[in-house]
């Protein structure tokens, strides 16, 4: 337990393992179905496994994508799972019946992202510079190609039919029923990850050049925060759109929005990991932030309240993904050796 | 870091124009290394297919780093693909990146130093450039086109140059081409090949960016810049000869006539050194019908306004004489005539092939004994990289810094500088040896400013 300090102050909480299993390779994607009944895990070499969220038993196995799966996303109905990979296809699977419902040509070999819209009526796929929107019947309804380079990430604006598309040169916001972009957010730099604040007012972009950029819909100009150790691919907003947790180093950097900040303010620095961060996840309805790092540690924090981690989970290899269950009572963890763990998080 | 075994996966970058034979080389590597797990990243699908299960296609995407300097560009496609490959449980033994003929190798090389994830798992082993011996001229001399720039950069960045398709080119053309490539990039090893047949040890695991091997190429072996382009050896009896020149590109030409003691290699080399010294002397003007005598004197032959110009050459003692000329005699239709006819030189040599092309890409080697002042060196280097970083493609060397027991080794790509103390000098003579390969480099200025850093 070296490097992990148990908090003995205001709040006490601990992780305990609910179940643990293994998939065939590095966990490249991990996603809970909306009701928390199922957890899907995709391996970098392609296979997708769907586990029972409570028990860890296998509920479905999909071959995924030749050459590798890159991303997965659950439909809000908790049954349909979309996946995309390096074979130029997106596939919609039925996790209950193990059926392959639709195979969609995404427009380029390297399919990067597949994301269901908040209402679930559309699936967006990104491959190369091409973003396509598909309806539930697997029919293409729109195509957006006006991107400066290969699309690196997408994010639906919460509660809307608008999608932010990131690439080198910034982000473009498209609306599902329009061919012209709603807004172009220009930024000279390579955007790697996009994340909306939960209220949809701020779009954050993690950058290749060790910085983050954010566009606040209420302000005319974007802002940049720099000084990270490396590229920033880990971004997480809390439920009040007040805290933005960022990676890009061994320390979790949390920016506090509202008031004058975050510009010109000093961020909260959460020290505990011994290697670069790999993932961040804020609870859906709670205030706990989970972080993971390449040293195999997972830590839980209460940003703004406590500087020390609430608890930690050691013993994994380099963690690749962490994600809170929809009820916030468990954290799903995947690592670079294919280990998948679901740990209960018990607050006292 | 001490001398530890680098367990990172090596990456070789293959560059060269479409049709140069780089895909043939790639297929050869995949065949000969069939026991190894090799991933191939391909940016161009050429006329030769690759018979391999792990080929990943990608568009070349160059990204500028916003908060870095302007020449800190990286390749986004490679970061994405290499990052993904490194995650797989089935680790690769080797990764080959085949770029398009129009790719700039700079961002490719910089990608291995500008991204923490890539740097952790991968090491750039070397850049191998395949050159089509028959068609490279069209590219290199094509000043206007983008292709010309890229062809030169690919030569300049290379650790290894395969001069391929040698069977399609006459031996003397091959000599000229090799000399020119060497002039552009004196640090690269050049191998002549047919059908890209080459020993695997010459292209794989070569450690081109390895600091331990930073000074395997000693700049003293680099061909210096000669002030003359041509020399011819004549076996002459006592008497009067005539050097006849037609009209040429210049109104005058410098020459020196020196006695050669014997035909062996050492004597010839010594004579070239003497000629270099002679050419640095004050010149003596000689008009038409003037007399040229052997000896360490630089003559400036001034041509008549039009037509032929004749100079008398007086020989007192029988023997071998070497005439060094500023330009190639062919440019002036010049020849040495005996009593009855023009004489054929027994041996000729060209010193700076295609001088008229005035290659903008060159190598500058500096070798200086003694110790450097650390502060001066720092200032010099940071100023140099700031002002000329964009034009310096590669650099490497070993430095002797005052007060430091160990050698300092370095290598760099554009403005990226990678250096550290190496083994102690011990009994070895403390000296500095470095080489720059770049565009529009000022040899004299680089030498002079470097010497100013001496303690």
Interface residues (C-beta under 8 A of the other chain):
Chain A: X24 X25 X26 X28 X44 X45 X67 X68 X70 X86 X109 X110 X128 X149 X150 X152 X168 X187 X188 X189 X190 X207 X208 X209 X210 X211 X226 X229 X230 X231 X276 X320 X336 X337 X338
Chain B: X56 X57 X58 X59 X61 X63 X64 X65 X66 X67 X68 X74 X76 X77 X79 X80 X81 X84 X87 X88 X89 X90 X115 X116 X117
